[in-house]
Amino acid sequence: MRNFGLAFNRLFEKWMFIIIPGSLILGFLFAARLQPLIEAVPYLFAYVTLTMAIGCGIDQLREVMKRPGIMGLTFLIAHVLSPLAAYGLGVLVFGADSPYVIGLVLFTIIPLGVSTVLWVGMSGGSVPLVLAMVVLDSAISPLVVPAGIHLFFKSAVEVEAAPLIRDLLVIVVLPTIIGVALNRISKGRIQGAVQPVAAPLSKLCFVAVVALNASAIAPHLDQLKRDMFVLVPLVVVLVGVCYAFGYWGTAQLNNREQQVTVSYATGMRNISLGIVLALGYFSPLAAVPVVLSILIQQPLATVHHYVLQKLNKNKSGETVVPHVR
C-alpha cells in the first residue's frame, strides 16, 4: 500500500499539467451530475490545505522569519504589484465594470499555490523557504483577500467581509494551524507516516475541487464562447507577467536559489481557493479568469522551468541538476 501510494503521487505530479486541465473538462462534460456535490468543495479544499501544512514545521517558519526581507518582497510582488497589473490589463481590455476584471485581480490576491513547492524543488530553489511562505501566506489570507477586493473595487463589488473571513479561516487557516501543530507534536515524523495515503488522497481531492467548480461554471459557457478569444490570451499574459515580476524583481539579489523560489511563488496561486471564493461571493463570470489560469498556470510553469535551466546554463556554462532541498 505504501509503495502504491507513493508511486501514484509521483505519477500524478509528473502528469499534473494534463490531469488538472482534464479534470476541468470532465467537470464541464458531467456538470449536471456533479452540481449537487458542489457544497463539498470547501471541505475537500480544507483537506488539501491540511495535507500541505503537515509538511511544514515550526523550525521552517522560524527560518523564514529570519529572512523577512525576501518574504516581504515576495508578498509585495505577489499581492501588490501583480494585482495592479491585473487591474490595469482588465480595465484596459474589458472596462472597469466587467466581472472578468474582478477575476483577474482575485487571481493575484489569493494565496501562493501549493504546487509551487513541487516546481521550486525541481528547479533548484529553496523548498523550505517556499513551503513556509505558502503556509504563512495562507494564514494571512483572511486579511489580504478582503482588503484587496475593497481596495480595488470598494462599493462596486458588494462583498461582506465577515463571511469571507470566516470561510477563509475554516478552509485555509484552521487546517494550516492543525497541520503545523501535528508536525510539531510528531517532531516531523507525521509527514512520512501518512504521506503514502494522505498525499494521493489530497491529489484526488484537488481534482474533485477543480471538476466540481467547473460544473458550477458550465451553465455560463454560451456567454464565455464570445469572450474566450480575448480572455485566454489576456490570462496567459497576466500569468506570464507574474512569473516575470518575481524573476526580475529579485535579480539584484544575485542569489539564484531565491530568484527561482520567488519567481515560482509570484507566478503560481492557490487557484482552487480562488474558484471557491469567486463562485461563493461574486458573479460566476468572475471565476472564469481563475478557472482559465488552471489551464495556463501549469504549462507556463513547465516553460518557466525550461527557461530557468537555459538561463542558468548560459550563466555557468553547465547545467545544474535540479534537486529538492
Backbone bond lengths (Angstrom), bond angles and torsions (degrees), N, CA, C in turn:
res aa  C-N    CA-C-N  psi(-1)  N-CA   C-N-CA  omega(-1)  CA-C   N-CA-C  phi
1 M - - - 1.472 - - 1.532 110.41 -
2 R 1.338 115.69 -41.76 1.462 120.04 -179.54 1.524 110.87 -61.77
3 N 1.331 116.38 -48.10 1.458 120.47 -179.06 1.526 111.56 -63.65
4 F 1.349 115.49 -39.02 1.463 119.65 179.32 1.523 110.68 -63.37
5 G 1.341 116.23 -45.14 1.463 120.10 -178.79 1.513 112.45 -62.63
6 L 1.337 116.87 -43.69 1.458 120.62 -179.73 1.526 111.43 -68.12
7 A 1.355 116.18 -38.32 1.470 120.07 178.11 1.517 110.79 -65.53
8 F 1.338 116.25 -41.71 1.466 121.13 178.08 1.525 110.13 -60.74
9 N 1.320 116.24 -42.97 1.460 121.03 -178.93 1.523 111.41 -63.14
10 R 1.332 116.39 -42.55 1.471 120.26 179.01 1.525 111.47 -64.59
11 L 1.330 116.67 -42.33 1.463 120.24 179.80 1.524 110.97 -65.11
12 F 1.327 115.84 -39.90 1.469 119.61 179.55 1.522 109.88 -62.12
13 E 1.318 117.32 -46.89 1.460 120.76 -178.48 1.525 110.93 -64.64
14 K 1.333 116.61 -35.40 1.459 120.46 179.88 1.512 111.46 -65.91
15 W 1.344 116.47 -40.35 1.461 121.42 -175.62 1.526 113.06 -106.38
16 M 1.323 117.31 19.83 1.459 121.26 -176.43 1.520 112.42 -59.99
17 F 1.328 116.40 -34.80 1.469 119.64 -177.54 1.531 111.60 -66.51
18 I 1.341 117.55 -15.33 1.466 121.62 175.61 1.530 110.37 -102.53
19 I 1.335 116.74 -39.40 1.470 120.96 -175.29 1.526 111.72 -64.51
20 I 1.326 116.91 -43.70 1.469 119.27 -175.98 1.537 111.83 -67.03
21 P 1.336 119.44 -49.35 1.471 117.83 173.75 1.523 112.39 -60.05
22 G 1.348 116.72 -34.30 1.465 119.68 178.42 1.518 112.08 -64.08
23 S 1.331 116.78 -39.55 1.467 119.75 177.98 1.522 110.86 -67.74
24 L 1.319 116.46 -31.24 1.466 120.51 175.73 1.525 110.49 -63.93
25 I 1.309 116.58 -44.95 1.472 121.72 178.87 1.527 110.44 -63.64
26 L 1.324 117.12 -42.53 1.467 120.46 178.03 1.524 111.13 -61.85
27 G 1.316 116.09 -35.74 1.462 119.48 177.52 1.515 112.06 -63.15
28 F 1.331 116.68 -37.93 1.462 120.24 176.62 1.535 111.12 -69.14
29 L 1.330 116.04 -42.10 1.467 120.38 -175.38 1.524 112.67 -68.43
30 F 1.335 116.35 -36.58 1.470 120.66 -176.58 1.526 110.99 -112.05
31 A 1.324 115.73 35.59 1.464 121.09 -175.15 1.526 112.49 -57.76
32 A 1.310 117.42 -43.87 1.472 120.67 -175.88 1.528 111.48 -60.17
33 R 1.325 116.58 -39.33 1.465 120.46 -178.69 1.533 112.58 -78.05
34 L 1.313 116.20 -28.50 1.459 119.78 -175.28 1.524 113.56 -87.42
35 Q 1.309 117.48 -26.55 1.464 120.64 -174.19 1.535 114.44 -56.06
36 P 1.354 119.94 -36.87 1.472 118.48 177.52 1.529 114.11 -63.16
37 L 1.332 116.90 -15.01 1.464 120.75 -177.04 1.523 112.84 -98.51
38 I 1.328 117.26 3.08 1.464 120.96 -174.11 1.526 112.23 -60.16
39 E 1.331 117.43 -31.53 1.462 119.82 -178.22 1.527 112.94 -63.92
40 A 1.335 117.26 -15.80 1.473 120.44 179.81 1.522 112.23 -79.90
41 V 1.322 117.71 -10.96 1.465 121.29 -173.86 1.533 113.60 -55.81
42 P 1.345 120.52 -48.58 1.475 118.78 -179.07 1.530 113.31 -58.33
43 Y 1.331 116.84 -36.91 1.462 120.09 -178.12 1.526 110.93 -72.92
44 L 1.322 116.81 -37.40 1.458 120.20 175.77 1.522 110.01 -63.46
45 F 1.325 115.02 -42.50 1.455 118.98 -178.84 1.528 111.53 -67.50
46 A 1.321 116.68 -37.15 1.467 120.25 177.91 1.525 110.80 -59.65
47 Y 1.337 116.48 -37.75 1.469 119.49 178.16 1.528 111.08 -66.81
48 V 1.333 117.02 -39.98 1.465 120.73 177.30 1.533 109.96 -59.63
49 T 1.323 116.19 -42.88 1.463 120.63 178.81 1.523 111.35 -63.76
50 L 1.333 116.21 -43.05 1.468 120.88 179.17 1.525 111.28 -59.48
51 T 1.318 116.36 -44.68 1.466 120.76 -179.64 1.519 111.14 -62.01
52 M 1.325 116.38 -39.82 1.463 120.58 177.79 1.524 110.86 -64.82
53 A 1.335 116.66 -44.39 1.465 120.77 -174.07 1.524 112.42 -69.58
54 I 1.329 117.91 -26.28 1.464 121.00 179.63 1.524 110.94 -59.47
55 G 1.333 115.96 -28.95 1.459 119.70 -178.47 1.521 114.18 -82.49
56 C 1.320 117.16 0.94 1.473 120.14 -177.72 1.519 110.03 -114.04
57 G 1.317 116.17 120.12 1.460 121.10 -179.83 1.518 112.67 -98.52
58 I 1.314 115.21 167.80 1.461 121.32 178.35 1.526 111.09 -59.47
59 D 1.336 116.10 -37.39 1.469 119.76 -179.45 1.525 111.61 -61.74
60 Q 1.338 116.56 -38.65 1.463 119.73 178.24 1.519 110.73 -66.07
61 L 1.337 117.00 -40.08 1.460 120.55 177.90 1.531 110.14 -64.42
62 R 1.315 116.50 -39.82 1.466 119.85 177.94 1.526 110.88 -63.47
63 E 1.338 116.12 -39.44 1.458 120.55 -179.46 1.521 111.03 -62.18
64 V 1.342 115.46 -39.82 1.466 119.55 178.11 1.528 110.58 -66.77
65 M 1.327 115.99 -39.77 1.458 119.42 -178.96 1.523 111.53 -64.72
66 K 1.336 116.95 -20.57 1.458 120.24 175.77 1.525 110.92 -75.72
67 R 1.342 116.28 -15.21 1.466 121.21 179.05 1.527 109.70 -122.27
68 P 1.332 117.37 61.24 1.466 119.75 -176.35 1.523 113.12 -63.93
69 G 1.342 116.00 -25.01 1.461 119.00 -178.44 1.509 112.86 -63.46
70 I 1.326 117.86 -49.42 1.464 121.19 -178.27 1.527 110.52 -68.57
71 M 1.335 116.71 -34.83 1.456 120.04 177.72 1.530 110.64 -67.71
72 G 1.329 116.81 -45.55 1.460 120.31 178.83 1.512 111.93 -63.27
73 L 1.340 116.82 -39.69 1.463 120.71 178.41 1.522 110.89 -63.16
74 T 1.336 116.57 -41.05 1.468 120.88 179.26 1.519 111.04 -62.06
75 F 1.328 116.29 -47.78 1.467 119.98 -178.69 1.528 111.27 -67.79
76 L 1.329 116.69 -33.23 1.462 120.26 177.80 1.528 110.53 -65.00
77 I 1.326 116.66 -45.21 1.460 120.39 178.78 1.521 110.88 -66.40
78 A 1.343 115.57 -44.67 1.460 120.30 -174.29 1.522 113.03 -70.48
79 H 1.341 117.48 -39.91 1.467 120.29 -169.22 1.525 114.77 -114.59
80 V 1.325 117.84 1.39 1.471 120.57 175.30 1.527 109.92 -123.45
81 L 1.326 116.49 -58.88 1.462 119.97 -177.69 1.536 111.55 -66.61
82 S 1.324 116.95 -46.02 1.466 120.32 -178.95 1.530 112.76 -64.84
83 P 1.344 119.65 -43.41 1.473 118.83 176.04 1.523 113.56 -61.47
84 L 1.331 116.42 -36.37 1.467 119.22 176.77 1.528 110.61 -61.80
85 A 1.334 115.93 -41.89 1.460 119.92 177.96 1.532 110.77 -66.04
86 A 1.327 116.76 -41.52 1.469 121.01 179.91 1.527 111.01 -63.02
87 Y 1.317 116.33 -44.22 1.464 120.05 179.91 1.524 110.82 -65.00
88 G 1.322 116.45 -44.34 1.464 119.90 -179.54 1.518 112.15 -62.60
89 L 1.328 117.19 -44.99 1.465 120.66 179.11 1.528 111.09 -64.65
90 G 1.331 116.25 -42.99 1.462 120.54 -178.50 1.510 113.08 -63.68
91 V 1.338 116.16 -46.02 1.465 120.65 179.57 1.521 110.67 -65.72
92 L 1.317 116.67 -39.07 1.456 121.09 -179.49 1.532 111.58 -62.31
93 V 1.308 116.98 -39.05 1.465 121.25 -174.96 1.528 112.55 -90.66
94 F 1.346 117.82 -42.96 1.464 120.66 -171.36 1.532 114.02 -112.60
95 G 1.320 118.06 -15.03 1.457 120.41 -175.70 1.518 111.15 94.16
96 A 1.320 116.20 155.87 1.464 121.71 -172.74 1.516 113.86 -65.96
97 D 1.329 118.60 -23.56 1.467 121.50 -175.29 1.525 113.41 -90.57
98 S 1.309 118.22 0.09 1.459 120.77 -176.71 1.527 112.00 -75.42
99 P 1.347 118.01 135.52 1.472 119.96 175.00 1.522 112.28 -63.95
100 Y 1.331 116.21 -21.82 1.466 118.64 177.68 1.526 111.68 -63.97
101 V 1.332 116.77 -32.18 1.465 120.54 178.71 1.531 109.76 -63.84
102 I 1.332 115.88 -39.79 1.467 120.31 177.27 1.521 109.87 -60.41
103 G 1.328 116.62 -44.88 1.456 120.73 -179.39 1.514 112.68 -63.99
104 L 1.328 116.76 -40.19 1.463 120.53 179.09 1.527 111.05 -63.54
105 V 1.329 116.00 -44.25 1.463 119.66 178.89 1.530 110.81 -67.99
106 L 1.338 115.97 -40.62 1.466 119.94 -179.81 1.525 110.97 -59.20
107 F 1.334 116.93 -38.02 1.462 120.45 178.73 1.528 111.25 -57.51
108 T 1.327 117.25 -34.92 1.463 120.33 -174.47 1.526 113.97 -88.11
109 I 1.339 118.32 -15.34 1.472 118.89 -178.72 1.522 112.82 -104.45
110 I 1.342 118.01 -8.14 1.462 119.43 174.13 1.530 108.98 -72.37
111 P 1.339 118.18 161.04 1.469 120.58 -174.40 1.524 113.67 -62.63
112 L 1.325 115.17 164.29 1.457 122.22 176.41 1.527 110.01 -59.95
113 G 1.316 116.33 148.78 1.456 121.13 -173.98 1.518 113.42 -79.92
114 V 1.342 115.91 143.56 1.461 121.84 178.72 1.531 110.72 -63.53
115 S 1.336 116.53 -38.04 1.464 119.39 -177.67 1.522 112.49 -67.71
116 T 1.351 116.86 -9.65 1.458 120.61 175.32 1.531 110.89 -56.43
117 V 1.334 115.29 -36.52 1.460 120.81 -177.09 1.529 110.58 -58.76
118 L 1.331 115.99 -42.33 1.464 121.00 -179.42 1.522 111.03 -61.27
119 W 1.326 116.98 -48.58 1.463 120.89 -175.73 1.531 111.76 -70.05
120 V 1.322 116.79 -36.35 1.464 120.29 177.70 1.524 110.16 -62.39
121 G 1.333 116.04 -41.98 1.451 120.20 178.79 1.514 112.28 -63.35
122 M 1.321 116.96 -41.45 1.460 121.02 -178.07 1.527 111.98 -72.15
123 S 1.335 117.39 -23.70 1.465 120.78 -174.34 1.515 113.67 -101.36
124 G 1.331 117.13 4.32 1.454 119.68 176.23 1.511 114.72 86.90
125 G 1.333 117.87 21.73 1.455 120.83 175.84 1.518 111.34 -89.21
126 S 1.324 116.72 -167.55 1.459 122.19 -178.33 1.528 109.94 -99.33
127 V 1.317 116.61 105.18 1.463 121.25 179.84 1.532 111.88 -64.01
128 P 1.348 119.61 -47.26 1.469 118.42 178.10 1.525 113.16 -57.10
129 L 1.332 116.68 -40.05 1.463 120.18 -179.25 1.523 111.23 -64.46
130 V 1.323 117.39 -48.88 1.460 119.36 -176.47 1.524 110.85 -70.63
131 L 1.327 118.00 -35.61 1.460 120.05 178.96 1.521 110.70 -63.27
132 A 1.326 115.98 -44.45 1.460 119.51 178.74 1.529 111.22 -65.66
133 M 1.333 117.81 -38.18 1.461 120.57 179.04 1.526 111.43 -66.53
134 V 1.334 116.70 -37.26 1.461 120.07 177.17 1.521 110.24 -62.40
135 V 1.336 116.44 -44.12 1.465 120.54 179.82 1.522 110.81 -64.19
136 L 1.329 117.39 -46.93 1.461 120.73 -178.97 1.528 111.92 -65.58
137 D 1.324 116.52 -40.56 1.461 120.15 179.51 1.522 110.65 -65.20
138 S 1.323 116.32 -37.72 1.467 120.02 176.53 1.529 110.55 -64.87
139 A 1.333 115.90 -39.05 1.464 120.19 -177.98 1.523 112.30 -65.84
140 I 1.335 117.74 -33.83 1.473 119.82 -178.60 1.526 112.24 -92.98
141 S 1.332 117.28 2.13 1.471 119.94 -178.24 1.527 114.22 -59.62
142 P 1.355 120.13 -32.10 1.478 117.95 176.62 1.517 113.32 -62.00
143 L 1.319 117.48 -20.12 1.465 120.83 175.83 1.522 111.47 -93.20
144 V 1.334 116.53 -42.03 1.465 121.34 -173.43 1.527 112.08 -70.00
145 V 1.333 117.50 -46.62 1.469 120.49 -174.02 1.534 112.25 -65.38
146 P 1.337 119.91 -54.01 1.480 118.30 178.13 1.524 112.81 -60.46
147 A 1.347 116.63 -38.51 1.462 119.37 -179.71 1.525 110.94 -65.12
148 G 1.339 116.58 -40.43 1.454 120.13 179.14 1.518 112.45 -64.63
149 I 1.325 116.31 -43.95 1.472 120.43 178.82 1.523 110.33 -61.60
150 H 1.327 116.91 -44.41 1.464 120.55 -179.20 1.523 111.03 -66.24
151 L 1.318 116.78 -39.51 1.465 120.76 -177.55 1.520 111.53 -62.84
152 F 1.339 116.70 -42.64 1.460 120.06 -174.97 1.532 112.96 -85.59
153 F 1.329 117.60 -32.02 1.468 118.84 -170.59 1.520 114.11 -119.57
154 K 1.327 117.96 -18.27 1.463 123.04 177.65 1.525 110.69 45.85
155 S 1.335 117.56 -123.08 1.464 120.70 -176.26 1.516 112.81 -78.73
156 A 1.329 117.37 -6.84 1.463 119.12 -179.27 1.518 111.72 -68.61
157 V 1.322 116.89 -23.11 1.458 121.90 178.33 1.520 107.99 -125.71
158 E 1.307 116.10 115.34 1.457 120.40 -178.81 1.529 109.95 -86.56
159 V 1.311 116.30 102.36 1.456 121.85 178.31 1.520 108.17 -131.74
160 E 1.319 116.20 123.87 1.453 119.82 176.54 1.522 108.66 -77.46
161 A 1.316 115.66 123.44 1.464 120.17 -175.00 1.521 112.30 -67.53
162 A 1.331 117.03 -37.41 1.470 120.17 -174.27 1.530 112.79 -59.70
163 P 1.359 119.71 -51.08 1.470 118.59 177.74 1.522 113.60 -62.95
164 L 1.336 116.33 -35.36 1.463 120.28 179.04 1.524 110.57 -65.38
165 I 1.326 116.18 -44.46 1.466 120.29 178.35 1.524 110.22 -64.20
166 R 1.320 116.73 -41.66 1.467 120.47 179.87 1.520 110.94 -60.82
167 D 1.330 116.23 -45.30 1.467 119.55 -179.91 1.523 111.34 -64.15
168 L 1.318 117.13 -40.76 1.464 120.18 178.06 1.527 111.30 -64.34
169 L 1.311 116.52 -36.55 1.463 119.81 176.95 1.528 111.14 -62.51
170 V 1.344 116.06 -42.87 1.467 120.70 -178.02 1.523 111.24 -73.95
171 I 1.348 116.97 -41.65 1.457 121.48 -173.61 1.521 112.29 -79.08
172 V 1.328 117.02 -35.31 1.463 120.51 -170.79 1.529 112.90 -118.66
173 V 1.325 116.75 -56.56 1.465 119.87 -169.20 1.524 112.26 -68.10
174 L 1.327 117.55 -49.36 1.465 120.50 -177.88 1.528 112.04 -61.33
175 P 1.356 119.29 -48.41 1.467 118.30 175.54 1.522 113.27 -60.21
176 T 1.343 116.57 -34.05 1.463 119.86 178.10 1.523 111.51 -64.60
177 I 1.314 116.29 -45.75 1.468 120.77 179.09 1.529 110.70 -61.98
178 I 1.333 116.25 -44.29 1.465 120.48 -179.74 1.528 110.18 -63.06
179 G 1.342 116.80 -43.76 1.456 120.98 -179.00 1.521 112.29 -61.98
180 V 1.342 116.65 -47.20 1.467 120.71 179.62 1.527 110.39 -64.57
181 A 1.350 116.22 -38.44 1.470 120.19 178.95 1.529 111.06 -64.40
182 L 1.337 116.75 -42.16 1.464 120.06 178.00 1.522 111.32 -63.38
183 N 1.326 116.03 -38.85 1.456 119.99 177.06 1.532 110.25 -62.20
184 R 1.312 115.73 -40.85 1.467 120.97 -179.18 1.523 111.20 -67.61
185 I 1.323 116.26 -47.07 1.471 120.63 -177.59 1.524 111.33 -62.42
186 S 1.331 115.66 -39.31 1.470 120.18 -177.70 1.526 112.47 -86.45
187 K 1.347 116.65 1.27 1.467 122.08 -176.89 1.530 111.84 56.65
188 G 1.340 114.63 38.17 1.464 121.07 175.36 1.512 115.10 84.32
189 R 1.326 117.73 -3.46 1.473 120.15 -175.71 1.517 112.98 -79.51
190 I 1.334 117.58 -18.63 1.455 119.90 -173.14 1.523 112.68 -65.80
191 Q 1.321 117.52 -34.85 1.462 119.24 -177.74 1.525 111.18 -61.31
192 G 1.321 117.04 -47.80 1.456 119.70 179.38 1.512 112.90 -64.73
193 A 1.345 116.20 -31.70 1.459 120.08 -177.79 1.527 112.66 -73.43
194 V 1.329 116.42 -39.67 1.467 119.16 -174.04 1.525 113.05 -99.20
195 Q 1.328 117.80 -11.38 1.464 120.46 -173.74 1.524 114.66 -56.39
196 P 1.351 120.01 -41.45 1.471 119.10 -178.49 1.526 114.04 -58.00
197 V 1.330 117.09 -26.29 1.466 120.74 178.90 1.532 110.81 -105.02
198 A 1.325 116.05 -46.11 1.461 120.60 -174.02 1.521 112.51 -66.04
199 A 1.338 117.61 -41.96 1.466 120.48 -176.87 1.533 112.43 -65.49
200 P 1.356 119.90 -49.64 1.473 118.99 176.88 1.519 112.76 -60.88
201 L 1.338 116.42 -39.96 1.463 119.58 179.39 1.525 110.60 -64.47
202 S 1.334 116.25 -37.18 1.456 120.33 176.80 1.524 111.27 -62.71
203 K 1.330 116.65 -41.03 1.464 120.56 178.38 1.528 110.70 -63.23
204 L 1.324 116.77 -41.03 1.470 120.27 178.74 1.524 110.97 -66.23
205 C 1.325 116.88 -37.69 1.472 120.19 176.66 1.518 110.37 -64.38
206 F 1.322 116.31 -38.72 1.463 120.95 178.62 1.522 110.70 -62.60
207 V 1.338 116.21 -44.26 1.465 120.81 176.52 1.526 110.61 -61.02
208 A 1.327 116.74 -41.72 1.464 120.91 179.98 1.526 111.33 -63.62
209 V 1.335 116.90 -40.67 1.466 120.92 178.54 1.525 110.69 -60.29
210 V 1.319 116.35 -45.14 1.469 120.74 -179.25 1.523 110.25 -64.10
211 A 1.333 117.14 -46.37 1.467 121.17 -177.49 1.528 111.33 -65.32
212 L 1.324 117.08 -42.86 1.463 120.36 -178.21 1.531 111.48 -66.87
213 N 1.315 116.72 -39.75 1.460 118.92 178.71 1.526 111.76 -70.69
214 A 1.323 116.70 -31.84 1.466 119.35 174.37 1.525 110.40 -63.97
215 S 1.323 116.54 -38.16 1.474 120.05 179.18 1.522 111.15 -64.36
216 A 1.336 117.58 -30.08 1.465 120.49 178.71 1.516 111.69 -71.75
217 I 1.325 116.89 -27.65 1.462 121.45 -178.72 1.529 111.60 -87.72
218 A 1.322 116.85 -20.61 1.467 122.05 -174.21 1.528 114.68 -49.10
219 P 1.353 119.74 -41.83 1.476 119.06 -179.04 1.528 114.45 -60.70
220 H 1.321 117.38 -15.75 1.459 120.81 -176.54 1.527 112.68 -102.21
221 L 1.314 117.16 12.87 1.459 120.81 -175.54 1.522 113.50 -62.91
222 D 1.329 116.89 -33.02 1.467 119.46 -178.52 1.527 111.31 -59.82
223 Q 1.326 116.19 -43.60 1.460 119.09 178.79 1.526 110.80 -69.62
224 L 1.340 115.89 -34.25 1.464 119.93 -177.88 1.523 111.80 -64.16
225 K 1.338 116.19 -34.71 1.460 119.85 -176.75 1.523 111.65 -57.06
226 R 1.326 116.53 -33.21 1.461 120.50 -177.62 1.528 112.05 -74.23
227 D 1.335 116.60 -23.61 1.459 120.10 -173.40 1.527 113.79 -105.37
228 M 1.326 116.86 -9.99 1.463 120.22 -171.52 1.528 113.48 -61.35
229 F 1.326 117.27 -37.16 1.462 120.19 -175.93 1.531 111.98 -64.76
230 V 1.316 115.77 -22.83 1.467 120.17 176.99 1.523 110.58 -98.05
231 L 1.331 116.23 -41.06 1.462 120.67 -172.77 1.529 112.88 -69.89
232 V 1.329 117.02 -41.42 1.467 119.96 -177.89 1.527 112.04 -61.01
233 P 1.351 118.80 -51.49 1.475 118.08 177.35 1.525 112.83 -59.86
234 L 1.343 116.60 -34.45 1.459 119.52 -179.64 1.531 111.11 -65.89
235 V 1.324 117.22 -41.69 1.462 120.67 178.58 1.525 110.39 -66.22
236 V 1.339 116.78 -38.96 1.467 120.59 176.86 1.530 109.97 -58.87
237 V 1.329 115.83 -45.94 1.473 120.72 179.95 1.522 110.30 -62.37
238 L 1.343 117.18 -45.09 1.459 120.64 -177.32 1.529 111.54 -62.76
239 V 1.328 116.92 -47.75 1.472 119.83 -179.93 1.527 109.92 -62.31
240 G 1.336 116.56 -42.12 1.462 120.02 177.39 1.517 112.45 -61.80
241 V 1.326 116.46 -39.25 1.468 121.08 178.60 1.525 110.55 -64.22
242 C 1.333 116.96 -38.67 1.467 120.79 179.33 1.536 111.05 -62.58
243 Y 1.345 116.55 -42.19 1.467 119.82 174.86 1.533 110.44 -61.37
244 A 1.327 116.09 -45.50 1.462 120.97 -177.05 1.526 111.66 -64.30
245 F 1.342 117.23 -39.55 1.461 120.64 178.02 1.528 110.73 -57.33
246 G 1.337 115.39 -45.60 1.459 119.05 -178.94 1.513 112.59 -66.33
247 Y 1.330 116.49 -38.70 1.471 120.15 -177.55 1.528 111.38 -70.81
248 W 1.314 116.35 -52.56 1.463 119.63 -176.78 1.527 111.97 -76.41
249 G 1.330 116.65 -25.42 1.465 119.54 178.34 1.507 113.59 -69.26
250 T 1.336 117.20 -18.39 1.461 121.08 178.75 1.527 111.97 -112.45
251 A 1.320 117.70 9.92 1.465 121.12 -176.90 1.528 111.73 -61.71
252 Q 1.336 116.88 -33.57 1.462 120.49 -177.14 1.521 112.98 -72.69
253 L 1.336 117.20 -12.01 1.461 119.98 -179.70 1.524 112.25 -74.53
254 N 1.349 116.17 -20.26 1.468 121.42 -178.07 1.530 111.82 53.83
255 N 1.327 115.49 38.59 1.465 121.85 179.79 1.522 107.40 -131.85
256 R 1.349 116.20 101.39 1.462 119.67 -174.25 1.534 111.97 -61.18
257 E 1.320 117.09 -39.46 1.460 120.65 -179.04 1.524 110.96 -59.27
258 Q 1.314 116.70 -46.22 1.465 120.58 179.37 1.526 111.09 -69.48
259 Q 1.323 117.07 -36.29 1.461 120.93 -179.95 1.527 110.58 -64.28
260 V 1.321 116.59 -44.36 1.464 120.67 176.63 1.522 110.90 -62.15
261 T 1.325 115.83 -45.25 1.467 120.92 -177.48 1.520 111.71 -62.23
262 V 1.327 116.67 -48.36 1.461 120.63 -176.45 1.527 111.31 -69.86
263 S 1.328 117.62 -36.53 1.468 119.34 -178.63 1.529 111.38 -64.26
264 Y 1.322 117.00 -38.89 1.465 119.26 175.66 1.525 111.08 -71.60
265 A 1.334 116.50 -39.75 1.461 119.74 -178.74 1.525 111.92 -61.77
266 T 1.325 117.18 -39.90 1.470 119.65 -178.79 1.528 111.82 -80.81
267 G 1.326 117.20 -19.73 1.461 119.66 -178.50 1.505 114.93 -89.45
268 M 1.344 117.56 -22.31 1.462 120.77 -175.06 1.523 110.30 -116.27
269 R 1.318 115.42 137.49 1.461 121.21 -178.15 1.526 111.20 -125.57
270 N 1.326 114.47 164.87 1.461 121.76 177.59 1.530 108.08 -78.91
271 I 1.320 115.10 80.03 1.459 120.87 -169.88 1.525 112.36 -64.66
272 S 1.320 117.13 -36.30 1.462 119.66 179.64 1.523 110.83 -59.01
273 L 1.338 116.34 -42.41 1.464 119.87 176.76 1.520 110.03 -64.31
274 G 1.323 117.12 -40.14 1.463 120.63 179.06 1.515 112.09 -59.74
275 I 1.336 116.69 -41.51 1.459 120.36 179.25 1.520 110.64 -66.18
276 V 1.352 115.60 -43.33 1.466 119.99 179.08 1.526 110.57 -57.81
277 L 1.332 116.76 -45.48 1.466 120.97 -178.93 1.522 111.16 -69.63
278 A 1.327 116.93 -41.83 1.465 120.26 -178.28 1.521 111.02 -61.52
279 L 1.338 116.27 -45.18 1.463 120.07 -178.15 1.523 111.81 -74.93
280 G 1.334 116.43 -27.35 1.455 119.41 -177.87 1.515 114.15 -81.55
281 Y 1.338 117.45 -26.05 1.460 119.27 -171.25 1.530 114.71 -128.12
282 F 1.326 117.20 -9.31 1.457 119.14 -176.99 1.525 110.40 -130.89
283 S 1.322 115.77 -178.71 1.457 121.24 173.95 1.522 109.52 -62.86
284 P 1.351 117.80 144.19 1.477 119.18 177.08 1.520 112.74 -54.34
285 L 1.332 116.99 -29.22 1.458 119.61 179.00 1.526 111.86 -66.90
286 A 1.333 116.95 -24.68 1.459 119.96 177.75 1.528 111.29 -68.04
287 A 1.329 115.67 -23.43 1.466 120.11 179.67 1.525 112.16 -78.82
288 V 1.329 117.21 -16.13 1.467 120.36 -173.21 1.526 112.89 -61.34
289 P 1.348 120.07 -48.49 1.468 118.48 177.80 1.524 112.59 -59.44
290 V 1.339 116.64 -34.65 1.461 120.23 178.84 1.523 110.22 -67.86
291 V 1.342 115.92 -42.05 1.463 120.34 178.34 1.525 110.46 -64.25
292 L 1.305 116.86 -43.44 1.465 120.32 179.34 1.528 111.53 -61.33
293 S 1.328 116.07 -32.75 1.455 118.84 -179.97 1.526 111.68 -65.31
294 I 1.348 117.17 -21.61 1.466 120.20 173.70 1.521 109.71 -63.02
295 L 1.334 115.73 -42.61 1.460 120.35 -179.64 1.528 111.67 -70.08
296 I 1.322 116.36 -25.27 1.468 121.04 -170.93 1.524 112.74 -102.05
297 Q 1.320 117.38 -35.61 1.461 121.27 -170.88 1.528 112.63 -61.58
298 Q 1.339 117.40 -47.85 1.465 119.90 -178.02 1.532 112.87 -68.84
299 P 1.347 119.20 -46.36 1.467 117.95 175.37 1.523 113.22 -58.30
300 L 1.338 117.27 -39.93 1.466 119.51 177.94 1.532 111.60 -68.31
301 A 1.339 116.40 -29.81 1.462 119.58 174.46 1.526 110.23 -63.04
302 T 1.330 115.95 -38.27 1.464 120.68 176.98 1.524 110.67 -64.70
303 V 1.332 116.04 -44.91 1.467 120.59 178.05 1.528 110.22 -62.42
304 H 1.326 116.24 -42.41 1.466 120.57 -179.71 1.531 110.78 -62.73
305 H 1.320 116.71 -40.52 1.465 121.18 177.22 1.532 110.17 -59.44
306 Y 1.324 116.34 -45.08 1.464 121.44 179.81 1.528 110.74 -62.86
307 V 1.332 116.85 -43.73 1.465 121.45 -179.59 1.527 110.31 -64.50
308 L 1.339 116.76 -42.12 1.458 120.10 179.44 1.521 111.58 -60.53
309 Q 1.329 116.16 -42.10 1.460 119.54 -179.68 1.530 110.47 -66.42
310 K 1.334 117.45 -38.98 1.460 121.08 178.30 1.526 111.04 -65.52
311 L 1.334 116.31 -44.06 1.459 120.25 -179.82 1.522 110.92 -63.82
312 N 1.322 115.85 -41.08 1.456 119.34 -179.86 1.527 111.40 -67.45
313 K 1.334 116.09 -36.42 1.467 120.55 178.16 1.522 110.38 -65.27
314 N 1.333 115.92 -40.26 1.461 120.04 -180.00 1.527 112.05 -66.46
315 K 1.355 115.75 -33.33 1.460 119.77 -178.03 1.529 112.04 -77.03
316 S 1.340 115.58 -40.90 1.457 119.28 -172.67 1.516 114.06 -100.12
317 G 1.350 115.65 -17.08 1.452 119.69 -177.43 1.493 113.74 83.79
318 E 1.346 116.56 -1.52 1.458 120.89 176.72 1.510 109.00 -148.61
319 T 1.310 116.27 154.82 1.458 121.27 -177.63 1.521 110.52 -83.76
320 V 1.335 116.47 131.00 1.461 120.54 175.88 1.511 108.46 -87.51
321 V 1.317 117.10 128.27 1.454 121.21 -179.89 1.519 109.02 -72.88
322 P 1.359 118.88 125.29 1.440 120.66 179.43 1.523 111.51 -59.75
323 H 1.321 116.98 143.58 1.452 120.52 178.83 1.504 109.54 -147.53
324 V 1.319 115.33 158.88 1.462 121.46 178.11 1.522 108.48 -98.93
325 R 1.302 114.07 126.51 1.462 117.98 -178.38 1.505 109.63 -105.03
